[in-house]
Amino acid sequence: MATDALVPSEVVRYVAEVSDILAGVRPDLIGVYLHGSAVLGGFHASRSDVDVLAVVAEPGTKTDQQTLGDTVVGTAAWCPGTGLEMSVITAATAANLGSCPFEVHVRTTATETAVIPGVGHAGDADLVLHCAVCREHALAVWGPPAMEVFGPVPADRVGAAMVSELRWALDHATVTYAVLNACRALRFADDGQLCSKLDGGRWYLDRHEDNEVVAAAIAHQRDGRTGPSTSAAAKFVAAVCGRLGLSGPVPGSR
């Protein structure tokens, strides 16, 4: 479980301010939970966003959802990372994901903001990993401990979500993200542990000390050094897919 000593204090202060805003708009706010690199390790203000899951008691209208998202977007100016990545879900979804419905999703970066109301929108598959990580590692900035709010997520569902993210990563994220996520997926398949991307990479290197691709990805993620080449990363991810028993072409490997 996360502890205050492990989490950047400026991130906790920021999420506490977001929590106050949420409570002012949604009196049925149950909890606000910090997850992602800020609690798993490897947070760098210049390269990491701030990941938050908030839980409310009941679903709102599309207007309610839009208003909530628009209000939170206003905090982007003082976010201590590269932006805010936040979903608001109901207590029912937190307890039992079902089809992963959400109230609103908010994303802010230096160049864009997005507010996506949940009404009329398909469920967000990313919530599988977010809720699994929250249950085991989140810091409750507002409300009860995460274990009291988030239900257990079946291991096969977590594994499927990791595979989906692995297939997505090379075409839509950095090669470092793809390589370290592959390491994280291997670790989950091996011992069932949910860890940060950096810890996944370190775990892999403990077993394969001479792997230059993973070493370069860790150096890039941790220190901003040159990461692995796209071709080397694609080959590594393809090999991981093979070890995980996946078939078919891997995105980015052509």
C-alpha positions in Angstrom: 0.0 0.0 0.0 1.1 3.5 -0.7 2.2 5.7 2.2 2.6 9.5 2.4 6.4 9.1 2.7 6.6 7.5 -0.7 4.4 9.9 -2.6 5.6 13.4 -3.8 4.1 15.9 -1.4 3.3 18.4 -4.2 1.2 15.8 -5.9 -0.7 15.0 -2.7 -1.4 18.7 -2.2 -2.6 19.1 -5.7 -4.9 16.1 -5.5 -6.3 17.3 -2.2 -7.2 20.6 -3.9 -8.9 18.6 -6.7 -10.7 16.6 -4.0 -12.1 19.8 -2.5 -13.4 20.9 -5.9 -15.0 17.6 -6.5 -16.7 17.7 -3.1 -18.1 21.1 -3.9 -19.7 19.9 -7.1 -20.6 16.4 -6.0 -21.8 16.2 -2.4 -22.1 12.4 -2.8 -18.3 12.1 -3.2 -17.1 9.0 -1.5 -13.3 9.0 -2.2 -10.5 10.3 -4.3 -7.5 8.0 -4.9 -4.1 8.7 -6.3 -2.6 5.9 -8.3 -0.1 5.4 -11.1 3.6 6.4 -10.9 3.1 8.8 -8.0 2.4 5.8 -5.7 4.1 2.9 -7.6 7.3 4.8 -8.0 9.1 6.5 -10.9 7.2 9.8 -10.9 9.0 12.6 -12.7 7.3 16.0 -12.9 8.6 16.6 -16.4 7.5 13.2 -17.8 4.7 11.9 -15.6 1.1 12.7 -15.4 -1.0 12.6 -12.2 -3.4 9.7 -12.2 -6.6 10.0 -10.1 -9.7 7.9 -9.6 -12.6 9.5 -7.9 -15.7 7.6 -6.6 -19.2 9.0 -6.2 -22.3 7.4 -4.8 -24.7 7.7 -7.7 -24.6 8.4 -11.5 -25.4 11.9 -12.7 -26.9 13.3 -15.8 -24.7 14.2 -18.8 -25.0 17.8 -17.8 -23.8 16.9 -14.3 -20.8 15.0 -15.7 -19.8 17.8 -18.1 -20.0 20.4 -15.3 -17.9 18.3 -13.1 -15.2 17.8 -15.8 -15.2 21.4 -16.8 -14.6 22.4 -13.2 -11.7 20.1 -12.7 -10.0 21.1 -15.9 -9.5 24.5 -14.3 -6.8 22.9 -12.0 -4.5 22.1 -15.0 -2.6 25.3 -14.5 -1.1 24.2 -11.2 -0.8 20.4 -11.9 2.7 19.3 -10.7 3.1 16.8 -13.5 2.6 16.8 -17.3 -1.1 16.8 -16.8 -4.1 15.3 -15.0 -5.5 11.9 -16.0 -8.7 11.4 -13.9 -11.8 9.3 -14.1 -14.9 9.6 -11.9 -16.8 6.4 -11.4 -19.7 5.3 -9.2 -19.4 3.1 -6.1 -21.1 0.3 -7.9 -18.4 0.3 -10.7 -15.6 0.5 -8.1 -17.0 -2.5 -6.3 -17.8 -4.6 -9.5 -16.4 -3.2 -12.8 -19.0 -4.8 -15.0 -18.7 -3.1 -18.4 -16.6 -0.3 -16.9 -19.0 2.6 -17.1 -17.7 6.0 -15.9 -19.2 9.3 -15.0 -16.6 11.5 -16.6 -13.0 11.3 -17.9 -10.7 14.3 -17.7 -7.3 14.6 -19.4 -5.1 17.7 -19.4 -1.8 18.2 -21.1 0.3 21.2 -22.0 -1.4 21.4 -25.3 -4.9 20.1 -24.9 -7.8 19.3 -22.5 -10.5 16.7 -22.8 -13.7 16.2 -20.9 -15.6 13.1 -21.8 -19.0 12.5 -20.1 -19.9 8.9 -19.6 -23.5 9.1 -20.6 -23.9 7.5 -24.0 -20.3 6.4 -24.0 -19.0 2.8 -24.0 -17.2 1.7 -20.9 -13.6 2.5 -20.5 -11.5 -0.7 -20.5 -8.6 1.2 -18.9 -10.5 1.1 -15.7 -9.7 -2.6 -15.3 -6.0 -1.8 -14.6 -6.7 1.5 -12.8 -9.1 -0.1 -10.3 -6.8 -3.1 -9.8 -3.9 -0.8 -9.0 -6.1 1.4 -6.8 -7.3 -1.6 -4.7 -3.7 -2.7 -4.0 -1.7 0.5 -4.0 -3.7 3.7 -4.1 -3.3 6.6 -1.7 -6.7 7.7 -0.3 -6.4 11.5 -0.5 -10.1 11.8 0.4 -12.3 9.2 1.9 -11.9 5.6 3.2 -9.0 3.3 2.3 -9.1 2.0 -1.3 -9.6 -1.6 -0.1 -12.9 -0.6 1.3 -14.2 0.9 -1.9 -12.6 -1.1 -4.8 -13.6 -4.7 -5.2 -11.1 -7.4 -6.3 -10.5 -7.6 -10.0 -10.1 -11.2 -11.4 -6.5 -12.0 -12.4 -7.6 -13.1 -15.9 -9.2 -9.7 -16.5 -6.1 -7.9 -15.4 -4.0 -10.1 -17.6 -6.2 -9.4 -20.6 -6.1 -5.7 -20.0 -2.3 -5.8 -19.9 -2.2 -7.7 -23.1 -4.5 -5.1 -24.7 -2.3 -2.3 -23.6 0.8 -4.1 -24.8 -0.6 -4.4 -28.3 -1.6 -0.7 -28.2 1.6 0.7 -26.9 4.1 0.6 -29.8 1.7 2.4 -32.2 0.4 4.9 -29.7 3.0 5.5 -26.9 6.7 5.9 -26.6 9.0 2.9 -27.2 10.1 3.2 -23.5 6.5 2.9 -22.4 6.0 -0.2 -24.6 9.2 -2.0 -23.4 8.6 -1.4 -19.7 4.9 -2.3 -20.0 6.0 -5.5 -21.6 8.2 -6.2 -18.6 5.4 -5.4 -16.3 3.1 -7.8 -18.1 5.7 -10.6 -17.9 6.0 -10.0 -14.2 2.2 -10.2 -13.7 2.1 -13.4 -15.7 5.0 -14.8 -13.5 4.0 -13.9 -10.0 0.7 -11.9 -10.1 2.3 -8.7 -8.9 1.1 -5.3 -10.1 4.0 -3.0 -10.3 5.2 0.2 -11.9 6.8 0.3 -15.3 10.2 1.0 -13.7 9.9 -1.9 -11.3 8.8 -4.2 -14.1 12.0 -3.3 -16.0 14.1 -3.8 -12.9 12.5 -7.1 -12.3 13.3 -8.2 -15.8 16.9 -7.0 -15.5 17.3 -9.0 -12.3 16.8 -12.1 -14.5 18.4 -10.9 -17.7 21.3 -8.6 -16.8 22.6 -8.0 -20.3 19.4 -6.9 -22.0 20.3 -3.6 -23.6 16.8 -2.7 -24.7 15.3 -2.9 -21.2 18.4 -1.1 -19.7 18.0 1.7 -22.2 14.3 2.0 -21.5 14.9 2.2 -17.7 17.6 4.9 -18.2 15.2 6.9 -20.4 12.3 6.6 -18.0 14.4 7.3 -14.9 17.0 9.8 -16.1 15.8 11.1 -19.5 18.7 9.4 -21.3 18.5 8.0 -24.9 16.0 5.2 -25.0 15.9 2.0 -27.2 15.4 2.3 -30.9 11.9 1.6 -32.3 13.1 -1.5 -34.2 14.8 -3.0 -31.1 11.7 -2.1 -28.9 9.4 -3.7 -31.4 11.4 -6.9 -31.5 11.5 -7.0 -27.7 7.7 -6.6 -27.4 7.1 -9.2 -30.1 9.3 -11.6 -28.1 7.3 -10.9 -25.0 4.0 -11.5 -26.9 5.4 -14.8 -27.9 6.3 -15.7 -24.3 2.8 -14.7 -23.2 1.3 -17.0 -25.9 -0.1 -14.2 -28.1 -0.5 -14.8 -31.8 -0.8 -12.5 -34.8 1.3 -9.4 -35.7 2.4 -7.0 -33.1 1.7 -3.4 -33.8 4.8 -1.4 -34.7 6.8 -4.5 -35.6 6.5 -4.3 -39.4 
